[in-house]
């Protein structure tokens, strides 16, 4: 083999080796991306299983094994809990950029109150439906009236932020206690109670203000 032929052979071998290295590098990068995606999905699933965390307000991103958390949570405890849940598998580090937003906790309380009121309304409607099926007359008991008055408060803009307790006794005497934020809210609460079927009298013990 001539010196010129040997030179060509060495060049070709070098090019082939370089090509192999680049190919392995590409495979390694693809594998890394796939591992990051799996970690990301795993963390999201762990967060979703945690009932107290508002998962829809947390973004998860994993790159080169570093998990970054962004978004809002209701407290420092939830922030720490989210970071702990993100430390899973081959996660190297957690970059916790979550911000505490107290309004989230307030929204949860309002949502739960609305859910309870809606559930009570559904129970009343179902009871009325069953009574109609059996031909029974609608029974306007004190418990029924209390539920109907509370249901009437749901969704009222003037009553937002209010804390009203409703008690019914003596066959239709409704007593309202607690707080409303405005005089308009008080007037609306009394009106709703008076217009509820079966109510004979409304006792107004409402106060304007916010309980501390």
C-alpha atoms as one frame of an Amber mdcrd trajectory, in Angstrom:
protein
   0.000   0.000   0.000   1.418   3.392  -0.983   1.800   6.275   1.474  -0.977
   8.138  -0.352  -3.370   5.166   0.038  -2.499   4.855   3.728  -3.315   8.527
   4.229  -6.734   8.171   2.616  -7.477   5.131   4.801  -6.627   7.008   8.011
  -8.791   9.968   6.995 -11.756   7.678   6.294 -11.315   5.883   9.615 -11.172
   9.187  11.473 -14.350  10.426   9.796 -16.146   7.190  10.641 -15.087   7.445
  14.289 -16.250  11.053  14.514 -19.555  10.128  12.955 -20.004   7.377  15.559
 -19.283   9.763  18.429 -21.770  12.304  17.120 -24.351   9.567  16.701 -23.904
   8.397  20.282 -24.157  11.993  21.484 -27.479  12.378  19.707 -28.770   9.146
  21.220 -27.672  10.312  24.670 -29.476  13.633  24.276 -32.647  11.908  23.113
 -32.451   9.510  26.067 -32.000  12.441  28.441 -35.045  14.229  27.039 -37.122
  11.074  27.376 -36.002  10.622  31.006 -36.891  14.249  31.774 -40.352  13.812
  30.248 -40.980  10.730  32.369 -39.852  12.533  35.514 -42.101  15.484  34.666
 -45.145  13.238  34.270 -44.318  11.381  37.477 -44.101  14.614  39.474 -47.387
  15.878  37.995 -49.108  12.640  39.006 -47.766  12.913  42.566 -49.025  16.491
  42.809 -52.456  15.525  41.452 -52.822  12.847  44.125 -52.231  15.484  46.805
 -55.781  16.749  47.350 -54.867  20.004  49.119 -52.637  21.314  46.327 -54.158
  23.406  43.519 -52.440  21.426  40.771 -53.940  23.587  38.039 -51.879  26.492
  39.435 -48.533  24.607  39.436 -46.360  24.191  36.342 -43.690  21.472  36.305
 -40.660  21.464  34.011 -37.744  19.017  34.161 -34.490  19.621  32.298 -31.305
  17.616  32.760 -32.767  16.145  35.941 -33.549  19.541  37.518 -37.255  19.952
  38.363 -38.555  23.536  38.265 -41.868  24.374  39.953 -43.684  27.593  39.015
 -47.093  28.977  39.932 -49.110  29.729  43.079 -49.984  27.863  46.282 -52.071
  28.788  49.320 -49.391  28.577  52.050 -45.721  28.027  52.890 -46.633  24.502
  53.999 -48.067  23.705  50.561 -44.990  25.204  48.903 -42.737  22.917  50.945
 -45.016  19.919  50.318 -44.907  20.457  46.555 -41.108  20.585  46.604 -40.984
  17.361  48.633 -43.271  15.587  46.163 -41.042  16.739  43.275 -38.032  14.979
  44.802 -38.631  11.614  43.212 -36.767   9.124  41.065 -33.583  10.534  39.549
 -34.406  14.215  40.177 -31.085  15.901  40.948 -32.429  19.160  42.326 -35.728
  21.043  42.790 -35.862  24.706  41.811 -38.888  25.836  43.841 -40.210  29.087
  42.328 -43.743  28.709  43.742 -45.313  31.883  45.162 -47.654  31.900  48.176
 -51.013  33.507  47.320 -53.492  33.744  50.239 -56.369  34.438  47.841 -56.256
  30.772  46.806 -57.307  29.710  50.318 -60.169  32.234  50.283 -61.343  30.927
  46.911 -61.348  27.373  48.252 -63.535  28.355  51.221 -66.028  30.097  48.953
 -66.047  27.158  46.540 -66.728  24.682  49.350 -69.572  26.852  50.695 -71.137
  27.046  47.247 -70.741  23.301  46.764 -72.500  22.606  50.066 -75.321  24.981
  49.177 -75.713  23.421  45.752 -75.774  19.960  47.321 -78.494  21.093  49.725
 -80.489  22.523  46.821 -80.165  19.249  44.924 -81.442  17.308  47.956 -84.459
  19.609  48.254 -85.222  19.319  44.542 -84.896  15.533  44.671 -87.219  15.346
  47.671 -89.801  17.488  45.900 -89.475  15.308  42.816 -90.122  12.159  44.847
 -93.123  13.743  46.518 -94.616  14.654  43.166 -94.145  11.089  41.989 -95.993
   9.650  44.967 -98.675  12.314  44.853 -97.824  13.511  48.340 -98.407  17.152
  49.193 -95.338  19.356  49.651 -94.431  19.463  53.321 -93.241  22.910  54.399
 -91.449  21.921  57.601 -88.983  24.147  59.423 -85.971  22.189  58.137 -87.250
  22.433  54.588 -87.756  26.200  54.925 -84.244  26.676  56.356 -82.731  24.840
  53.409 -84.760  26.827  50.883 -83.720  30.164  52.425 -80.034  29.166  52.400
 -80.363  28.058  48.801 -81.818  31.443  47.915 -78.645  33.122  49.187 -76.404
  31.206  46.744 -75.054  33.338  43.908 -76.369  36.649  45.291 -73.776  39.328
  44.525 -74.875  41.538  47.425 -74.293  38.653  49.851 -70.750  37.819  48.750
 -68.479  37.729  51.789 -71.440  37.403  54.182 -71.692  34.827  56.955 -75.382
  34.192  57.625 -76.948  31.538  59.838 -80.582  30.580  59.232 -82.843  29.005
  61.868 -86.535  28.238  61.459 -88.901  27.499  64.316 -92.558  27.709  65.296
 -93.746  26.635  61.845 -92.285  29.302  59.622 -90.545  31.886  61.834 -87.098
  32.448  60.292 -84.279  33.950  62.333 -81.268  35.432  60.490 -78.023  35.910
  62.432 -74.438  36.656  61.478 -72.833  39.333  59.322 -73.338  40.982  55.944
 -70.959  43.394  54.270 -73.481  46.111  53.381 -76.953  47.411  54.212 -78.018
  46.342  50.732 -76.903  42.814  51.605 -78.997  42.827  54.764 -82.075  44.038
  52.885 -81.602  41.400  50.192 -81.198  38.580  52.727 -84.414  39.605  54.500
 -86.267  39.873  51.190 -85.181  36.401  50.093 -86.268  34.925  53.419 -89.681
  36.639  53.305 -90.322  35.484  49.739 -89.554  31.849  50.582 -92.652  29.685
  50.564 -93.846  28.758  54.038 -92.177  31.679  55.851 -94.584  33.550  58.138
 -92.186  35.971  59.809 -88.486  36.975  59.613 -86.451  37.992  62.665 -83.479
  40.120  61.624 -80.434  39.775  63.877 -77.916  40.523  61.124 -74.954  42.827
  61.669 -73.027  44.816  59.083 -69.319  44.103  59.179 -66.833  41.230  59.004
 -66.197  38.828  61.869 -62.582  38.768  62.972
